Amino acid sequence: MKLEDIGFYTLSENRAKSVNTTTPIMRAEILLTDRCNLKCPYCRGMKNRGDLSLPYVQDILSSFCKYGLVNVRFSGGEPTLYPQLKELVSSCINSGVKRIALSTNGTASLKLYKDLIKSGVNDFSISLDSGCCATGDKMTGGIKESWSKSVEAIRYVSKYSYTTCGVVFNELNYVEAENTIRFIDSLGVKDIRIIPSAQYNKALKNLASLPLSIKCKYPILNYRINNLLKNRRFRGIKKSDCHKCWLALDDVAVSGKYQYPCIIYLREYGSPVGVMDKNFRQRRIEWFKQHNTYEDNICRNNCLDVCVDYNNRVNHYKKGATHDQN
């Protein structure tokens, strides 16, 4: 399977073949705020508190754009609570960033989502953890009407942008997994990202009974279901996998004053690569050279399947290049 077939648009065979210490920054994720209007039971919150200042985020974007930033994602917390979000989108447009993404819970006003699309946001990732309002509101911490607002937002933004839906399955909703996917299929999204807690991997194997017309429509969903059927964990690095994180060379996550190896490492409360300043890339290169992901508990236990596959593919190409030189 080629990396393009998996469905994560930032990962490609060409990127895997060419990545090095000087290639463009392919992707950056900036956590704008720790504030959120929901109380999802699986959310672990954020280590760094408060809102990032507008000048600081603009400086970050400027640093990334000097290295040819291709894709940016704004998240949090809930990024639609960040008052200067539209200004940041405009900054990205003016700097020539190709794809501007937003990870949101979908509960902001439709007017705001319309304005963001007009401003230049062309990629939405919206959370929806159930196909019915009763369970959906439970999954947001009992916030009434949150599910219906998210559904309305998904239906709208899917018409005008690349929109994916993220679904977390745990003890509250895993028995509804198939019905949830069928419902999301009716909303017009481009792909569906299932994210089960580890203990529910086996329970989700009933997703294999989804019709091919649904599975084959969504590359990421199909990739994850196939991994489930192979008894492959969604997270974790094996001894036989590549133990270098090539993604760290051209993929950056920022929270507060710090930069992290990746968004998963950040969410798992790992130590930062260092502060976020004009020397950010040199720090990442040093981290990459010194770091063995298999010896790091966070990487070994939490690295996502798609990231493992990407690093394995890069390793394959690097070894092939070495053999060609010999």
C-alpha positions in Angstrom: 0.0 0.0 0.0 1.3 3.4 -0.9 1.2 6.1 1.7 -1.2 8.1 -0.5 -3.7 5.2 -0.3 -4.0 5.5 3.5 -5.8 8.8 3.2 -3.7 11.2 5.4 -3.0 13.9 2.8 0.2 15.2 4.5 1.9 11.7 4.1 3.1 10.7 0.7 5.6 8.5 -1.0 7.4 11.7 -2.3 7.7 13.1 1.2 9.0 9.8 2.5 11.6 9.7 -0.3 12.8 13.2 0.1 12.6 14.2 3.8 15.8 15.6 5.2 17.0 18.4 7.4 16.3 21.1 4.7 13.0 20.1 3.2 10.0 22.4 3.7 7.9 22.2 6.9 5.2 20.0 5.7 2.8 20.3 8.6 2.5 22.4 11.8 -0.1 22.2 14.5 -0.5 25.1 16.9 -2.6 24.8 20.1 -4.1 28.2 20.4 -5.9 27.9 23.7 -6.6 25.5 26.5 -10.2 26.7 26.8 -13.1 24.4 25.7 -16.9 24.6 26.1 -17.2 20.8 26.3 -16.2 18.2 28.9 -15.5 15.1 26.9 -14.7 12.2 29.3 -11.7 11.0 27.3 -10.0 14.4 27.0 -6.8 14.8 29.0 -6.7 18.6 28.7 -3.6 20.6 28.1 -0.3 21.0 29.9 0.1 24.6 29.0 -2.6 27.0 30.1 -4.1 30.2 28.6 -4.3 31.7 25.1 -1.3 32.3 23.0 -0.9 36.0 22.1 -1.6 37.0 18.5 1.9 38.4 17.9 3.5 35.3 19.2 1.5 33.0 16.9 2.2 35.3 14.0 5.9 35.1 14.8 5.6 31.3 14.9 3.9 31.2 11.5 6.5 33.5 10.1 9.3 31.2 11.2 7.5 28.2 9.7 6.9 30.0 6.4 10.6 30.8 6.1 10.9 27.0 5.7 8.1 26.8 3.1 5.2 25.8 5.4 2.7 23.7 3.4 0.0 22.7 5.9 -1.1 24.3 9.2 -3.6 23.1 11.7 -5.1 25.2 14.5 -6.4 23.3 17.5 -6.6 23.5 21.3 -8.8 23.3 23.5 -11.4 24.6 21.2 -9.8 26.9 18.6 -13.1 28.7 17.7 -12.9 30.3 21.2 -9.7 32.1 20.2 -10.8 35.6 19.3 -8.2 36.3 16.6 -8.6 33.1 14.7 -9.7 34.8 11.5 -6.7 37.1 11.6 -4.4 34.0 11.8 -6.1 32.5 8.9 -5.6 35.6 6.9 -1.9 35.6 7.8 -1.6 32.1 6.4 -3.3 33.0 3.2 -1.0 36.0 2.7 2.0 33.8 3.3 0.9 31.2 0.7 0.2 28.3 3.1 -1.5 25.7 0.9 -3.9 24.1 3.4 -5.3 25.7 6.6 -7.0 23.2 8.9 -9.1 23.5 12.0 -9.7 20.8 14.6 -13.0 21.8 16.2 -15.9 20.2 18.2 -18.4 21.8 15.8 -20.4 23.7 18.4 -19.5 27.2 17.3 -22.1 29.3 15.4 -22.6 28.5 11.7 -21.8 32.1 11.0 -18.3 31.7 12.4 -17.7 28.6 10.3 -19.0 30.4 7.2 -16.7 33.3 8.0 -13.7 31.0 8.5 -14.3 29.3 5.2 -14.5 32.7 3.5 -11.3 33.7 5.2 -9.5 30.6 3.9 -10.0 27.6 6.1 -10.2 24.6 3.7 -9.9 21.7 6.0 -12.1 20.8 9.0 -11.7 18.0 11.5 -14.9 17.8 13.6 -15.5 15.4 16.5 -18.7 13.4 16.6 -18.7 10.3 18.9 -22.2 8.9 18.3 -25.0 8.6 15.8 -27.7 9.7 18.2 -28.1 12.8 20.4 -28.5 11.0 23.7 -25.2 9.2 23.6 -23.6 12.1 21.7 -24.3 14.6 24.5 -23.0 12.1 27.1 -19.7 11.9 25.1 -19.4 15.7 25.4 -19.8 15.6 29.2 -23.6 16.1 29.3 -23.6 19.4 27.4 -27.1 19.6 26.0 -27.5 20.2 22.2 -23.8 19.9 21.6 -24.3 16.8 19.4 -27.0 18.5 17.3 -24.8 21.6 16.8 -21.9 19.4 15.7 -24.1 17.6 13.2 -25.3 20.8 11.7 -21.8 22.1 11.4 -20.5 18.9 9.7 -23.3 19.0 7.2 -22.5 22.6 6.4 -18.7 22.7 6.2 -18.6 19.4 4.3 -20.2 21.2 1.3 -17.4 23.7 1.1 -14.2 22.1 2.4 -12.3 18.9 3.0 -14.0 17.6 6.1 -13.2 14.6 8.2 -15.0 13.3 11.3 -13.1 12.0 14.3 -14.8 9.4 16.4 -13.5 8.2 19.8 -14.9 4.9 21.1 -14.9 4.0 24.7 -17.2 2.2 27.2 -20.0 4.7 26.7 -20.5 4.3 22.9 -18.5 1.3 21.4 -21.7 -0.9 21.1 -23.1 1.7 18.8 -20.0 1.8 16.5 -21.6 0.5 13.3 -24.6 2.8 13.6 -22.4 5.7 14.4 -20.3 5.2 11.2 -23.5 4.7 9.1 -24.8 8.0 10.4 -21.6 9.9 9.8 -21.6 8.5 6.2 -24.9 10.4 5.7 -23.3 13.8 6.5 -21.1 14.3 3.5 -17.7 14.0 5.0 -14.5 13.1 3.1 -13.2 10.6 5.6 -13.8 9.1 9.1 -11.1 8.6 11.7 -12.0 6.0 14.3 -9.9 6.3 17.5 -10.8 3.5 20.0 -9.4 3.1 23.4 -7.1 0.1 23.4 -9.4 -2.2 25.2 -12.2 -1.7 22.6 -10.2 -2.7 19.6 -11.7 -6.2 19.5 -15.2 -5.0 20.2 -14.9 -2.8 17.1 -14.2 -5.7 14.8 -17.9 -5.7 14.0 -17.1 -2.7 11.8 -15.9 -5.3 9.3 -19.5 -5.9 8.5 -19.9 -2.4 7.1 -20.7 -2.6 3.4 -17.9 -2.1 1.0 -19.7 0.9 -0.4 -19.0 2.7 2.9 -15.5 1.3 3.7 -14.1 1.9 0.3 -15.4 5.5 0.3 -13.2 6.4 3.2 -9.5 5.5 2.9 -8.6 6.3 6.6 -11.6 4.3 7.9 -10.7 1.4 5.7 -7.1 1.5 6.7 -8.1 1.4 10.4 -10.6 -1.4 10.0 -8.0 -3.5 8.1 -5.6 -2.9 11.0 -8.2 -4.1 13.5 -8.8 -7.2 11.5 -5.1 -7.9 11.5 -5.0 -7.6 15.3 -2.8 -4.6 14.9 -2.8 -2.0 17.6 -3.7 1.6 16.7 -0.8 2.7 18.8 2.7 1.4 19.4 6.1 0.7 17.9 7.4 -2.8 17.6 11.0 -3.9 17.9 11.0 -4.6 14.1 9.8 -1.1 13.3 12.0 1.9 12.5 13.2 3.5 15.7 13.8 7.0 14.3 11.0 9.6 14.0 11.6 11.1 10.5 8.4 13.1 11.0 10.1 15.3 13.6 12.3 16.8 10.8 9.4 18.5 9.0 6.4 18.2 11.2 6.0 20.5 14.3 3.6 20.8 17.2 3.5 23.9 19.4 1.9 24.5 22.7 2.6 27.5 24.9 6.3 28.6 24.6 7.4 25.1 23.5 7.7 22.9 20.5 7.1 19.1 20.7 8.2 16.1 18.6 4.5 15.6 17.6 1.0 16.2 18.7 0.7 12.7 20.4 3.9 13.3 22.4 2.4 16.7 23.5 -0.9 15.2 24.4 0.8 12.4 26.4 2.6 15.1 28.5 6.1 14.3 27.1 8.9 16.8 27.4 9.3 19.4 24.7 12.0 19.5 22.1 12.7 23.0 23.4 11.4 26.5 23.2 9.8 27.8 20.1 12.1 30.4 18.6 14.1 31.1 15.4 16.4 28.2 16.1 13.5 25.7 16.4 14.6 23.6 13.5 18.1 23.0 14.7 16.7 21.8 18.0 14.5 19.4 16.1 17.4 18.1 14.1 19.4 17.5 17.3 16.5 15.7 18.9 16.0 13.5 15.8 19.7 12.5 15.8 19.7 11.6 19.5 16.3 10.1 20.0 15.5 6.4 19.8 11.7 6.1 19.7 11.7 2.4 20.9 13.6 3.4 24.0 11.1 6.2 24.8 8.0 4.9 26.6 5.7 7.5 25.1 6.7 6.8 21.6 6.9 3.0 22.0 3.4 2.8 23.5 1.6 5.7 21.8 2.9 6.3 18.3 0.0 6.1 15.8 -0.2 3.3 13.2 0.0 5.7 10.3 3.1 7.4 11.8 4.8 4.0 12.3 4.0 3.1 8.7 5.4 6.4 7.5 8.7 6.1 9.4 9.1 2.5 8.2 8.6 3.7 4.6 11.2 6.5 5.0 13.6 3.9 6.5 13.1 1.7 3.5 13.9 4.5 1.1 17.0 5.6 3.1 18.4 2.1 3.1 17.7 1.8 -0.6 19.6 5.0 -1.2 22.5 3.7 0.8 22.6 0.5 -1.2 22.5 2.4 -4.4 25.5 4.5 -3.3 27.4 1.3 -2.5 
